[in-house]
Amino acid sequence: MTNAQWFLLVGGLLLIMGFSLSLIRRVPFTSAMVYLAVGLIAGPTLLDAYHFNPLKQSGLLETLTEVAVLISLFTAGVKMPVPFTLLRWRTPILLAFVSMSVTVGLVSVFAHYVLELPLGVAVLLGAIVAPTDPVLATDVQIRHPRDRDRLRFYLTCEAGMNDGSAFPFVMLGLGLLGLHELGESGLRWALVDVAWATAAGIVIGVALGSALARLAWKLRNGQHKHDLLDDFLGLGLIAVVYGVSELVSAWGFLAVFFAAVALRQTELKLGGGVPQGDETLQSAALIPGGSAAAIHLSTVSEGSLLFKEHLERLSELVLILLVGGTLYIDSWSWRAVELALFLFLVARPVSVLVGLSISRTSWRIRGLAGWFGVRGIGSLYYLMFAIQHGLPEDMALQLIHITLIVITLSILIHGISVKPLMGRFAGRYP
C-alpha cells in the first residue's frame, strides 16, 4: 500500500467515524470492532491491500504501542473520581496485583501442560495476556472525572495499575529463557524487578505529579498570574516521569498512572475539593458546535484531558488497523482459540473471584469484572518488548500468533457485550 493509499484509508475512516458518532453510540458494537473489520477487509485476510509483519517491524510497533499505553494511562489517571485511600482503592488493588498474578499462573499452567510450550515461554505468554488493557477498554472505564460508576472505577484503576504489575512476570519469563538476569534463586528478580521497580515507580509518579500540580497552581493563581499550556504540561509530565523511571529501573507505566492520579487529586485538594472549570467544561460539551478552544480550564489535568483523549482514539484506530493487517485466514488455529477461551472463561473469572475473596464487593460487580478483562494494545506492547529483548524467532512467532488471536477475539467478544451489560448493570457509589 502506498503512502497516498494509507492517507486515504486512515483519513476516510476518521471522517466516517467523525460523522457516525451518534450512530456508534446506539449500535451494539464498539469503534475498535469497526477498525478491526476494516483492517481484516483491507489486510491479507481478504483484499491483501497491505500486510504488516510484527516480527520484522517489532521495534516500530513497540514504540507505537508504548506511546499509546502511556497516553491512555495518563488519561485514565486524571479521570479518577476519588482520592487514594485504602478503603476506596482496595478492590482495584486486589484486581491489579492479586488477580493479575493468579491469571499469569493459570495461563502459564495451561500453556505449559496443554499447549506444551516451554516453561519460560508459558510464563511469558501468561504475563503478556494477563493485564487488562487501558487503550481498548475505554467503553468499560471512567468516562469523565465526575463519573461515579463503581464498576467503571474498579476496572479503570485495575487497568492503570496492572500494566506495571505485569512487568515483573514479563521479566521472569525472559529470565527463565536466559534473556534476563534473575539472580541466585530469583533473589535479584524479587528485590529489583518486583520490590524496587514497583515501589520506585509509585513514588516517582506521586512525587512528580504532585510537584507539577503545586507549581502550576502557584503560577496560575499567584499574584502574577501566568497562562499555561496544559497540553504541553501533560505530555511533558508523561515523558519526564517515564524517563526518570527508566533511568532508575522503575516501572514507568505504573509511575505515569500514579503521576496522573497525583496531579488530579493534588489539584482538587488545592482547590478545596471543587474541580475548577468543570461547570464550564460540562456546559460547553452540551452545546452543539461549541468550540473546545473557547473553554477556559484552570487545572492541568482538565486542560490536557481532551487532547489526550483525542490522541488515545487516534492511536487506537492506527494500531487496530495494524492488528487487522497482520492476520491471514490461516492465522486462526485451535491452539490460539483454546488459549483465548480459557483466558476469558476460566482464568479471568477465577482470578477475580480469588482476588476479591477477601473484599466485600458485591457478586454482581465480581461477575462483571470477571467478564470484562479486555486485552489489547498493552499485550501487544509486552510482546514487542520481549521480541526486542532477544526472544528467539521460533518462540516469537508462536507468541505473535497466539497473542494476536487473543486480542482479536477480545475485541469481538467483549466489544459485542460491553454496551448491553454496562447499560443494564451500571453500579454507582453509595
C-alpha positions as CSV (number, residue, x, y, z in Angstrom):
1,M,0.0,0.0,0.0
2,T,1.4,3.4,-1.0
3,N,1.6,6.4,1.3
4,A,-1.3,8.0,-0.7
5,Q,-3.5,4.9,-0.1
6,W,-2.6,4.9,3.6
7,F,-3.7,8.6,3.9
8,L,-6.9,7.8,2.1
9,L,-7.6,4.7,4.3
10,V,-6.9,6.4,7.6
11,G,-8.4,9.8,6.6
12,G,-11.5,8.2,5.2
13,L,-12.0,6.2,8.3
14,L,-11.5,9.2,10.5
15,L,-14.2,11.1,8.5
16,I,-16.6,8.2,8.7
17,M,-16.2,7.8,12.4
18,G,-16.4,11.6,13.0
19,F,-19.8,11.7,11.2
20,S,-21.0,8.5,12.8
21,L,-20.5,9.2,16.5
22,S,-24.2,9.2,17.3
23,L,-24.8,6.0,15.4
24,I,-21.8,4.2,17.1
25,R,-23.2,5.1,20.5
26,R,-26.6,3.5,19.6
27,V,-25.4,0.3,17.9
28,P,-24.2,-2.8,20.0
29,F,-20.6,-2.7,18.9
30,T,-17.5,-0.6,19.6
31,S,-15.3,1.6,17.5
32,A,-12.5,-0.9,17.9
33,M,-14.7,-3.5,16.1
34,V,-15.1,-1.1,13.2
35,Y,-11.3,-0.6,12.9
36,L,-10.7,-4.3,13.2
37,A,-13.2,-5.1,10.4
38,V,-11.6,-2.5,8.1
39,G,-8.2,-4.0,8.9
40,L,-9.3,-7.5,8.2
41,I,-11.0,-6.5,4.9
42,A,-8.1,-4.4,3.6
43,G,-5.4,-6.7,5.0
44,P,-4.3,-10.1,4.0
45,T,-7.5,-11.8,5.3
46,L,-9.5,-10.5,2.3
47,L,-8.2,-7.9,-0.1
48,D,-4.5,-8.1,0.8
49,A,-4.0,-4.4,0.1
50,Y,-1.4,-4.3,2.9
51,H,0.3,-6.6,5.3
52,F,2.1,-5.7,8.5
53,N,4.8,-8.0,9.8
54,P,5.1,-7.6,13.6
55,L,8.3,-9.6,13.8
56,K,10.2,-7.5,11.2
57,Q,8.6,-4.3,12.5
58,S,8.8,-5.1,16.2
59,G,10.9,-2.0,17.0
60,L,8.4,0.4,15.4
61,L,5.4,-1.5,16.9
62,E,7.0,-1.4,20.4
63,T,7.3,2.4,20.2
64,L,3.8,2.9,18.9
65,T,2.2,0.7,21.5
66,E,4.3,2.2,24.2
67,V,3.2,5.7,23.4
68,A,-0.4,4.6,23.1
69,V,-0.4,2.9,26.5
70,L,1.3,5.9,28.2
71,I,-1.3,8.3,26.9
72,S,-4.1,6.0,27.9
73,L,-2.7,5.5,31.4
74,F,-2.4,9.3,31.9
75,T,-6.0,9.8,30.6
76,A,-7.3,7.1,33.0
77,G,-5.4,8.6,35.9
78,V,-6.6,12.1,35.6
79,K,-10.2,10.9,35.5
80,M,-10.1,9.2,38.9
81,P,-13.1,10.5,40.7
82,V,-11.9,9.8,44.3
83,P,-8.6,10.3,46.1
84,F,-6.4,7.4,47.0
85,T,-7.5,5.7,50.3
86,L,-7.1,2.0,51.1
87,L,-10.9,1.7,51.6
88,R,-11.8,3.2,48.2
89,W,-8.9,1.6,46.3
90,R,-8.8,-1.8,48.0
91,T,-10.8,-3.6,45.3
92,P,-8.8,-2.4,42.2
93,I,-5.5,-3.0,44.1
94,L,-6.6,-6.6,44.6
95,L,-7.6,-6.9,41.0
96,A,-4.4,-5.3,39.7
97,F,-2.0,-7.3,41.8
98,V,-3.6,-10.5,43.2
99,S,-6.0,-11.3,40.3
100,M,-3.4,-10.4,37.7
101,S,-0.9,-12.7,39.3
102,V,-3.4,-15.6,39.5
103,T,-4.2,-15.1,35.8
104,V,-0.5,-15.3,34.9
105,G,-0.2,-18.6,36.9
106,L,-3.3,-20.2,35.4
107,V,-2.4,-19.2,31.8
108,S,1.2,-20.4,32.3
109,V,0.0,-23.8,33.6
110,F,-2.4,-24.1,30.6
111,A,0.2,-23.1,28.1
112,H,2.8,-25.4,29.5
113,Y,0.7,-28.5,30.0
114,V,-2.0,-28.2,27.4
115,L,-0.2,-26.2,24.6
116,E,3.1,-27.9,25.5
117,L,5.1,-24.7,25.4
118,P,8.4,-24.5,27.3
119,L,8.0,-23.2,30.9
120,G,9.7,-19.8,30.1
121,V,7.6,-19.2,27.1
122,A,4.5,-20.2,29.0
123,V,5.2,-17.7,31.8
124,L,6.0,-15.0,29.3
125,L,2.7,-15.7,27.5
126,G,0.8,-15.5,30.8
127,A,2.4,-12.2,31.5
128,I,1.6,-10.8,28.1
129,V,-2.1,-11.7,28.1
130,A,-2.9,-11.3,31.8
131,P,-3.1,-7.5,32.2
132,T,-6.3,-5.7,31.1
133,D,-5.9,-3.0,28.5
134,P,-6.1,0.7,29.2
135,V,-6.5,1.6,25.5
136,L,-9.3,-0.7,24.2
137,A,-11.2,-0.8,27.5
138,T,-12.4,2.8,27.3
139,D,-16.0,1.5,27.0
140,V,-15.8,0.0,30.4
141,Q,-13.8,2.7,32.1
142,I,-14.4,6.0,33.8
143,R,-15.9,8.3,31.2
144,H,-15.1,11.7,32.9
145,P,-13.7,13.0,36.3
146,R,-17.2,13.1,37.7
147,D,-18.3,9.6,36.8
148,R,-19.5,7.8,39.9
149,D,-19.9,4.3,38.5
150,R,-18.3,1.9,40.9
151,L,-17.6,-0.9,38.3
152,R,-16.0,1.6,35.9
153,F,-13.8,2.9,38.7
154,Y,-12.6,-0.5,39.6
155,L,-11.8,-1.5,36.0
156,T,-10.1,1.8,35.2
157,C,-7.9,1.6,38.3
158,E,-7.1,-2.1,37.6
159,A,-6.0,-1.3,34.0
160,G,-3.9,1.6,35.2
161,M,-2.0,-0.4,37.7
162,N,-1.7,-3.9,36.2
163,D,0.3,-2.5,33.2
164,G,3.1,-2.0,35.8
165,S,2.4,-5.1,37.9
166,A,2.7,-7.3,34.9
167,F,6.2,-6.3,34.1
168,P,7.9,-8.5,36.8
169,F,6.3,-11.6,35.3
170,V,7.5,-10.5,31.8
171,M,11.0,-10.3,33.2
172,L,10.5,-13.6,35.0
173,G,9.6,-15.3,31.7
174,L,12.6,-13.7,29.9
175,G,14.8,-14.8,32.8
176,L,13.6,-18.4,32.5
177,L,14.6,-18.2,28.9
178,G,18.0,-16.9,29.7
179,L,17.3,-13.4,28.4
180,H,17.3,-11.6,31.8
181,E,19.3,-11.9,35.0
182,L,17.2,-13.4,37.8
183,G,19.9,-13.9,40.3
184,E,20.5,-16.9,42.6
185,S,17.2,-18.5,43.5
186,G,15.5,-15.5,41.8
187,L,16.7,-13.1,44.6
188,R,17.6,-10.3,42.2
189,W,14.3,-10.6,40.4
190,A,12.4,-10.4,43.7
191,L,14.3,-7.4,45.1
192,V,14.9,-5.4,41.9
193,D,12.1,-6.3,39.4
194,V,9.4,-6.7,42.0
195,A,10.0,-4.7,45.1
196,W,12.2,-1.9,43.9
197,A,10.7,-1.3,40.5
198,T,7.2,-1.3,41.8
199,A,7.8,0.9,44.8
200,A,10.0,3.3,43.0
201,G,7.5,3.7,40.1
202,I,4.7,4.6,42.5
203,V,6.9,7.1,44.5
204,I,8.3,8.8,41.3
205,G,4.8,9.2,39.9
206,V,3.2,10.6,43.0
207,A,6.1,12.9,43.7
208,L,6.4,14.4,40.2
209,G,2.6,14.5,39.6
210,S,2.1,16.4,42.9
211,A,5.0,18.7,42.2
212,L,3.7,19.7,38.8
213,A,0.2,20.3,40.3
214,R,1.5,22.6,43.0
215,L,3.8,24.5,40.7
216,A,1.1,25.1,38.1
217,W,-1.4,26.1,40.7
218,K,1.1,28.6,42.2
219,L,1.9,30.2,38.8
220,R,-1.7,30.3,37.7
221,N,-3.3,31.6,40.9
222,G,-0.4,33.7,42.4
223,Q,-0.1,37.4,42.5
224,H,1.4,37.5,39.0
225,K,-0.9,35.1,37.1
226,H,0.6,33.1,34.3
227,D,-1.1,31.5,31.3
228,L,0.0,27.8,30.9
229,L,-0.1,25.3,28.0
230,D,-1.9,22.5,29.8
231,D,-1.4,20.1,26.8
232,F,2.3,20.6,26.9
233,L,2.5,20.2,30.6
234,G,0.5,17.0,30.5
235,L,2.7,15.5,27.7
236,G,5.8,16.8,29.5
237,L,4.8,15.1,32.7
238,I,4.3,11.8,30.9
239,A,7.7,12.0,29.3
240,V,9.7,13.1,32.3
241,V,8.1,10.6,34.7
242,Y,8.6,7.8,32.2
243,G,12.2,8.9,31.5
244,V,13.1,9.1,35.2
245,S,11.6,5.7,35.8
246,E,13.6,4.1,33.0
247,L,16.8,5.7,34.3
248,V,16.4,4.1,37.8
249,S,14.9,0.8,36.6
250,A,11.4,1.5,37.9
251,W,8.2,0.5,36.2
252,G,7.3,3.5,34.0
253,F,3.7,2.5,33.3
254,L,2.9,2.4,37.0
255,A,4.7,5.7,37.5
256,V,2.8,7.5,34.8
257,F,-0.6,6.3,36.0
258,F,0.1,7.4,39.6
259,A,1.6,10.7,38.4
260,A,-1.8,11.4,36.7
261,V,-3.7,10.4,39.8
262,A,-1.5,12.6,42.0
263,L,-1.8,15.5,39.6
264,R,-5.5,15.4,39.6
265,Q,-6.0,14.8,43.3
266,T,-3.5,17.4,44.3
267,E,-5.3,20.0,42.1
268,L,-8.6,19.1,43.8
269,K,-7.0,19.4,47.2
270,L,-5.6,22.8,46.4
271,G,-8.9,23.9,45.0
272,G,-10.8,22.9,48.1
273,G,-12.2,19.7,46.6
274,V,-14.1,21.6,43.8
275,P,-12.8,20.9,40.3
276,Q,-12.1,24.3,38.7
277,G,-13.6,24.7,35.3
278,D,-15.8,21.6,35.5
279,E,-19.0,23.6,35.1
280,T,-17.7,25.4,32.1
281,L,-16.4,22.2,30.5
282,Q,-19.7,20.4,31.2
283,S,-21.9,23.1,29.8
284,A,-19.7,23.6,26.7
285,A,-19.8,19.9,25.9
286,L,-23.6,20.1,25.8
287,I,-23.7,22.9,23.3
288,P,-23.8,21.6,19.7
289,G,-21.0,23.1,17.7
290,G,-19.3,24.5,20.8
291,S,-15.6,25.2,20.4
292,A,-13.3,23.4,22.7
293,A,-10.8,26.2,22.2
294,A,-13.2,28.6,23.9
295,I,-13.3,26.6,27.1
296,H,-11.4,28.0,30.0
297,L,-9.8,25.3,32.2
298,S,-7.8,26.2,35.2
299,T,-6.2,22.9,36.0
300,V,-3.6,20.9,34.1
301,S,-5.5,17.7,34.4
302,E,-8.7,19.1,32.9
303,G,-6.9,21.3,30.4
304,S,-4.9,18.4,29.0
305,L,-7.6,15.7,29.1
306,L,-9.5,16.5,25.9
307,F,-6.3,16.5,23.8
308,K,-5.1,13.2,25.4
309,E,-8.4,11.5,24.7
310,H,-8.1,12.5,21.0
311,L,-4.6,11.1,20.9
312,E,-5.9,7.9,22.5
313,R,-8.6,7.5,19.9
314,L,-6.2,8.1,17.0
315,S,-3.7,5.6,18.4
316,E,-6.5,3.0,18.8
317,L,-7.5,3.4,15.2
318,V,-4.0,3.1,13.8
319,L,-2.9,0.1,16.0
320,I,-6.1,-1.9,15.4
321,L,-5.8,-1.4,11.7
322,L,-2.3,-2.8,12.0
323,V,-3.6,-5.8,14.0
324,G,-6.1,-6.5,11.3
325,G,-3.3,-6.2,8.7
326,T,-1.3,-9.0,10.4
327,L,-3.9,-11.7,10.2
328,Y,-4.3,-14.2,7.4
329,I,-7.1,-16.7,7.2
330,D,-4.8,-19.5,8.2
331,S,-3.7,-17.4,11.2
332,W,-6.5,-19.0,13.2
333,S,-5.7,-22.2,15.0
334,W,-7.4,-24.2,17.7
335,R,-4.4,-23.7,20.0
336,A,-4.8,-19.9,19.9
337,V,-8.6,-20.1,20.2
338,E,-8.4,-22.5,23.1
339,L,-6.0,-20.2,25.0
340,A,-8.2,-17.2,24.4
341,L,-11.4,-19.0,25.6
342,F,-9.5,-20.4,28.6
343,L,-8.4,-16.9,29.4
344,F,-11.8,-15.3,29.0
345,L,-14.0,-18.1,30.5
346,V,-11.8,-19.6,33.2
347,A,-8.6,-17.7,34.1
348,R,-10.1,-14.2,34.3
349,P,-13.3,-15.1,36.2
350,V,-11.4,-17.4,38.6
351,S,-8.7,-14.9,39.3
352,V,-11.2,-12.2,40.0
353,L,-13.0,-14.5,42.5
354,V,-9.7,-15.3,44.2
355,G,-8.5,-11.7,44.3
356,L,-11.8,-10.3,45.6
357,S,-12.4,-13.2,48.1
358,I,-11.4,-11.0,51.0
359,S,-13.3,-8.0,49.8
360,R,-16.9,-7.0,50.4
361,T,-17.5,-6.4,46.7
362,S,-21.0,-7.4,45.5
363,W,-21.3,-10.6,43.5
364,R,-22.8,-8.6,40.6
365,I,-19.6,-6.4,40.5
366,R,-17.4,-9.5,40.8
367,G,-19.2,-11.2,37.9
368,L,-19.0,-8.2,35.6
369,A,-15.3,-7.6,36.5
370,G,-14.6,-11.2,35.8
371,W,-16.0,-10.9,32.3
372,F,-14.7,-7.5,31.3
373,G,-11.0,-8.3,31.2
374,V,-10.3,-6.7,27.9
375,R,-7.0,-7.5,26.2
376,G,-5.4,-5.3,23.6
377,I,-2.6,-2.8,22.9
378,G,-0.9,-3.4,26.2
379,S,-0.5,-7.1,25.4
380,L,0.9,-6.2,22.0
381,Y,3.5,-3.9,23.7
382,Y,4.7,-6.6,26.1
383,L,5.1,-9.0,23.2
384,M,7.1,-6.5,21.2
385,F,9.2,-5.7,24.3
386,A,10.1,-9.4,24.6
387,I,11.0,-9.7,21.0
388,Q,13.2,-6.6,21.2
389,H,15.0,-8.3,24.2
390,G,16.1,-11.2,22.2
391,L,13.2,-13.7,22.1
392,P,14.2,-16.4,19.6
393,E,12.3,-16.2,16.3
394,D,10.5,-19.5,16.6
395,M,9.2,-18.7,20.1
396,A,8.4,-15.1,18.9
397,L,6.3,-16.4,16.0
398,Q,4.3,-18.7,18.3
399,L,3.6,-15.9,20.8
400,I,2.7,-13.4,18.0
401,H,0.2,-15.9,16.6
402,I,-1.5,-16.6,19.9
403,T,-1.4,-13.0,21.2
404,L,-3.0,-11.6,18.0
405,I,-5.8,-14.1,18.2
406,V,-6.4,-13.3,21.9
407,I,-6.6,-9.6,21.1
408,T,-8.9,-10.1,18.1
409,L,-11.3,-12.3,20.0
410,S,-11.3,-9.9,22.9
411,I,-12.2,-7.0,20.6
412,L,-15.1,-9.0,19.2
413,I,-16.4,-10.9,22.2
414,H,-16.0,-8.2,24.8
415,G,-17.0,-5.5,22.3
416,I,-20.3,-7.1,21.4
417,S,-21.3,-7.5,25.0
418,V,-20.0,-4.2,26.6
419,K,-22.8,-1.9,25.8
420,P,-25.8,-4.1,26.8
421,L,-24.1,-5.3,30.0
422,M,-22.7,-1.9,31.1
423,G,-26.0,-0.2,30.3
424,R,-28.0,-2.7,32.3
425,F,-25.8,-3.3,35.3
426,A,-24.2,0.1,35.9
427,G,-23.1,0.4,39.6
428,R,-22.8,3.7,41.5
429,Y,-21.1,4.7,44.7
430,P,-23.3,4.6,47.7
